[in-house]
Amino acid sequence: MMHLQEVISAGSLLLLTVACPTADISEGEITFTSRRDGNFEIYIMAADGSDVRNLTNHEATDYDSSWSPDGKRLIFRSNRGGNDDIYVMNADGSGLVNLSNHPAKDRGGRWSPDGKKIVFVSDRDQVRGELYVMNVDGTNIERLTHNELYEEMPCWSPDGRQIAFSRQVQEPAEEGHAGNAEIFVMAANGTNARRLTDKAGFDSGPRWSPDGGQITFHGPHEGSWDLFVMDASGENLRNITKDVADDYQPDWSPDGKWIVYCSGVGEEYDIWLMRPDGTDRRNLTSRPGRDQNPAWRPKAAKARVKE
């Protein structure tokens, strides 16, 4: 089964009136995945789309970066060792280490808010993939979920007590279709999983707002993929894009004032910004190739985990 974050649907691109990025965009930097230079690499740019740099610069597939809470390191997925593993590197691309180092496919890593753990997806014990957690040095790997259901794209709540993720709840009707998946949340130790969404299609990519009050995610709607925002309880669901382009993989700015995401058609995807209500959309990248998986660099701050 291909993972949803690797499957891009075709559609018709909506022409938008785009404001030019200006100084009111949150400060900081954004990493993203791009194959603008021939294969997927991890890039970094300023939050206004300027100063784009390649951090990985390797012939392997490097994909799906996630920042440490202090903004000093990145984890990402790479097949440079022969299969997909979780790697860590410094923010400038130096100090590369393979953390998971396993024959299985390990992917979708996200750092805990206290900087001590990494949650990720692996098919090492179950062919469809389940959720695991490990120390940031790759030790003490623990399995969090135990079922026969496909799961992907986990993300910690800002207080470190919960993990949101996507779980497939219905098999595809026929080959080539994604089936149905919903957004779930569970305790950080894997217990008390509960379903937050109940809508048609494959919902995935949940990301918590910095204050923990909201979750954004992507899912299908009327022939394309849109972005949604809901309360962390699953209530007050809103479609915030509602266009005919495909919109995926949202992430919040550290101050909660912006959502960065990828949008496009077919193989042409760019990184965009918008307000959490869907207004003030701004195109950050605009060149041939696929730019996706944006991740906003945190401001250096003390751990937000509650005692």
N, C-alpha and C positions, 0 to 999 in steps of 0.2 A: 504494500500500500504506500503510495506517495504521501508525504506529509503535506498538510494544507499550506504551510508556509512556503512550500516549494511549488505549489500548483497555482498558476495565475489564469483566471478566466478571461475569455475574450469579451469584448463589448464595444460600445461606441463612446468615444471620449467627449465629455461635456466641456464646452468652452466656457471658461470662467473669467470674470473680470478680476484681475489679481492686483492687489496693492504691492508696491515694491517694498521689500524688507527695509525697515528703518530702525532707528535706535531704540524704539519702544519694545522691541523683541527682547525677551529675557536674555541676560548675559550667559556666557558659557559656550560649550561645544557639544556637538552631536556626532556620534559615530553611526555609520551605516554600512551596509553591504552593497557592493557594486561589481559588475563585471564589465565596466567601461573599458578596461584594459585587456580584455580577453578571457578572464576567468574571475570567479568571485573572490574578492579581497575585502578586508576591513579598512574603511577610510574614516577620516575625521575631518570635520569642518567647523568653522565658527557658526553660532546659532543663526546668523543672518545669511548663511550659505557661502560665505567667502572662505579663502584659505584652506582649500581641500588638499588633504595629504593621504597617501597610502601608508598604512601602518604595518601591513603584513608582507606584501611584495613577495609572494611565493607562488609557484606553479600549481599548488594544491588548491582545493576549494576551502576557503575560509569564510565563515558565515555566522550571523546571529550573535552579535556582541552584547555583553552586559557589564555595567560598571560596578566596581566595588563602591561601598557607601562613601568612602573618603575621596573617590574620584582619582585614585592613583593607579589602579590596575583594571584590566579588562579580562573577562573570560569570553571564549568564543568556541565555535565548533569547527574542526578541521579534519580532513582526511589525509593529511600529509604523512601520517604514520601507516597508511594502508587501509584504515577504516575510520569512521567518525569517532572522535574523542573530544573531550572538553579540555581546552588549553587555557593557560593564563599567561598574560604578558603585562609589562608596564605600560603606562599610558602613551609612551613614545614608541612602542613596538619592541622594546628590548626585553631581555629576561624571560624568554619563552620557555614554558614548562608544560608537559603533558600531564594533566591531573588524573584523568580517569584511566587511561592506558589499559584498555580491555578489548578483547576481540569483538565484543558486541558493538552496536551502534549507540553511542552516547551523544545526547544533543539537548538543546533547549535549556542550558544552564542559566540560573538566576541567583544572584548573591542575596544572602539574608541581610536585613537592615543593620545588624550588629557586626557584620563583616566576618562572622565565624563559620558560616555554613554556605553550601551551594546546593540548591535543589536542581534536579535535572531529570531527563527522560532517558530510559535505557530499555533495550530488549534482551538484556542478559539473562533474565529468568522467565520472560513471557514474550512471545514473538511479536505481539502487538505493541509492546512498550508500556512501562509503568513508571511511577515516580519514585525517585530515590533522593537521598540527601547525603552529603559527604562534608568533611572538614575542608577548609580552603586549601589545604596542602594535599588533598586527594585521599586522605586516610579516613578510616571509620565510615565506610559506605553502608548505609541502612536503607532497606526497602520500605517505602511509605504506603504504597497501595498494593492490594492483593486481589485481583479480579481478572477476568478475561476480556476486559473492555479497553479499547485503544484510548490513550490519554496523551495530551501534549500541552506545551506552552505554559508551564507553571510560573507563578509570580507571588512573592511574599507580600503580605500586608505591611504597611509602614511600621506597625508596632511589633512585627515579627511573630505574632500569635497565630496567623492563619496563612494558608496558601490557596490562591485561586488558580484554576486550571480548566482545561477543556476535556470532556469525557464523551466518547461516542456512546450514544444510547440506542441507536438503531443501525442495523446493517444497511449497506448500500442496496438499493433496489436492483441494480445491475452494475456490471463491471464498468469502471470509469466514473461512477458517481460517488460522492463523498459520504452519503448517508446523512444521519442526523447526529449532531453533537451539541451539548449544552455547556454552559459555564457552571462549574461547581466551586465550592469553597470547603476547606476542611481545616481542622486544627493542624498546627505545624508538625505534630507527631504522626499525622496520617489518620487520625480518628475523626469521627463525627462529620463525615462528608455530607453535604447537603446541596441540592440543586437550586441555582438561582434563576435560570432562564427556562422558558418553555415556549420555544418558537421553532418554526420549520427551518431546516438547513443546518449547516455545519458552523456553529458559533465557536470562536476560538480567539486566542491572543489577548486574554484579560490583563489589564494593568490598573493597579490601584492609584487613585489620586494621592498626592503627597499628604493630605490630611486624613486619608483613610476613609473618607465619606462616600466616595464614588468609585465605580469601576467602568472603564471603557473597554470595548472589544470590537472585533469585526465579525460580520455575518452576512448571509445572502438576503437580498430584498429586491423583489420585482425584477429579476434577471441580471442583477449586478451585485457587487459586494459593497456594503456600507459600514460605517462606523456607528456604534451605539454607545450611549452612556446610561448608567443606572445607578441608583443608590446602592451602597454596599450590601444592603439587605436583599437586593434584587427587585425592589420596587421602583416606580417612576422611570420606566424604560423609555428612552428617547432615541430616535434615529437622527443623527446630527450631520449626515452628509446628503442623503437622498439625491444622488445624481447617477448618471448612467456610466460613469467610470467605475473601476473597481478600486475600493479603498481598503487598505489592510494595515495591520501591525502598528496600532497607535501606542504612543508613550507620552507621558506628561512631562512638562518642564518642572524643574525643582520648586518653582513658586506656584505651580498649579494654574497659571494664567494661559498656557498654551498646550495644545496637543500636536505632536509631530507624528507624521504617518506617511505611508507611501500610497501613491495613486497613479493609475494609468490604464493602459489597454495592451493586451498581448504581451510582447516582450519589452515594451517601452513604459518604464515606471520611473517616477521622480519622487523626491522627498518634498513634502508640503508641511505647512503649519496652518493651524486655525485656532480660534478660541474654543473653549469647551462647549459652547452652545452652537458651534458650526459656522460662526461668522468670521470675517476678516481672514480669508484664506490666502496663503502666500506660497508661491513656488520657490523652493530653495535650490533645487538642482534641475537642470534642463539641458540634457545632452543625450545622445543615443545610448541605448543600453538600459539595463534594469538596475535602479537604485532602490533599495528596500531595507527592512529591518532597522529602522532608526532607533537610537538609544541616547537619551539626553544625559550628559555628564553631570553627576551630582555636585552641588557645592560642598566643599569640605566642611563637615559638621560632625558633631559627636553622635554616637549611636542613639537611635530613636526608640530602641526597644524598652518597653515598660518593665519595671521590676515586678 
